[in-house]
Amino acid sequence: MIEVKNETKKYMVNPRETIERAFEGAYVGTVEKMPQSPPDYLTSIWGSVSIILIAALYFITGRRALRNGEATTLWYALSAILVAVVVLVIYKLIKNHKLFKKASGGEDKKELERKKFYDIMNYAGQPDEISATEYAKTISPMIGRQQNELCNMGVRKIADYLGTVNNPSETSCKLLTPFGDVFNQSKKRFYMSYSQGVISFTDFDFNAAKGEITCSEEDIRSFGYYSNYPNGILPAGTGKIHSDSVLLELDDGTNHLIFEFLPQDLSTLKKAFGGKYEIK
């Protein structure tokens, strides 16, 4: 069944969830400049133990050489060198451990940074829902003006996300058959999306979206190149349509709609709906 709604939630966002996601992404982004993981304690410790055992064997060999009246310098030197290596490994392990703890700060530091960011973004005072356009008006003046890198990155992530809400990467199309009182303009542009058998056509104009059209896959009659359709498929006054334009024809028994897509969008329709509706 084809339905028209004079409103749409497509360009609406939950500001609190947006702030939460932005903080997590920004925090990870700043942590990436720190050590990514704690030092390899296990390898360092067991490696040191192995070296100490070898050093001990050199020392014991030196003691035996001393009792036998043989030269001991080489054995003691090798033992001392290995002990020095172990001392160096342990020193670097302790140093890297301290640097990692200082850099990462653990959950306490993260929560402190979260509170700062939430305060800057007025997290508690945000509404449950707001249009991406309106929210962008608040966010835009804040870009690049924060006191630390994390907050600046978080604000930028919010701005980028709002941009994707208003300009999604979905397939766009034009309505060739004016429909009802809401979408009574020929060649009105829409974004098409498809999920779980429901097709949605949302007004392309995010600043003043009139609403959306929804239908089920069962309402599809056909799709394919315009050149493959019989003459008269489009109503008079539609205007010029290129022969390689792709049409999507919907019919629920009461309403008959036709949308125009770009030639390269045929593969998108095939992927979404399969080939059984295609006109060849």
Phi, psi and omega in degrees: 000130179273127181231148177244132176242133181271022173209163178212147178263002188300323184260017177260148179227157172265107187297326180293315177296324178296317178296318180299312181295321181296319180296313181300316179295319180291322180295316177298320181297324178281326178293333180299340179272356176259176173304133185285336182206160178296161179303159179279083184300314186300311181297317181296316183291310181293326175296319178295319178299317180298317181294320179298320179297317179295319178299320179296321178295319177298319181296316179297319178299321178296320179296318179294321178298323179296318180293330181270003179076019180265169180292136183246351187304314183299315184292317179293324179294316179297318179298317180295320179298316180294322177297320179296322177299316179297317179300318179295318179298314181295320179299314180294324178298313180296318180297314180294325178296316180294319179296319180296315180297320180292321183286313185284321177072349179070192183293330180299314179295319181299317181291327176294317178294323178299315181299318179299314183294317179297323178294317179298321183272003181053050185305312184294333184267005182282147175286169179292332184207145178204153179289146180300326180296313180294319181293325179298329179296330177280322186283320187307315180293347184269348185294127176075009184245014181270163188279341179224165186295322182300313181293320177298319179293321179297317179297319179296321179295322177296314180299318179296319179296317179298326177296321179288332177293315182282337180228071183293162181270023181278164180290133178258158181204177179234139175277120182266347182240102179310143191223115174065203183269338184276308182250072183257019181248126179291143180066028172293135185270145181220159164261134177256136174224155184220128180205127175052046175082359181250130178255130180239136175241110184255136179312128183293333185278094184291338181286331181213056183296129180279342181144211182206161175245133178233151175203175177257165178298334179295342180275356178286128174262318181191165166208156180160182179294142180303325182296341181270355180269155177289155176299145178089005179295331181258145180290159179298145178088006180292329183098181184286132176235129180291147184296333181266006173294151180256131178254145171238118184255126179242143179204119179254013181097338178243318183246140180234111183240148176226129177248147178253133178239165174287156182305320183289350181277356179300320180296327178294317179293320178298317181295322182283318190245358182079186185260358186290340181263354188287135174269123181238000000 
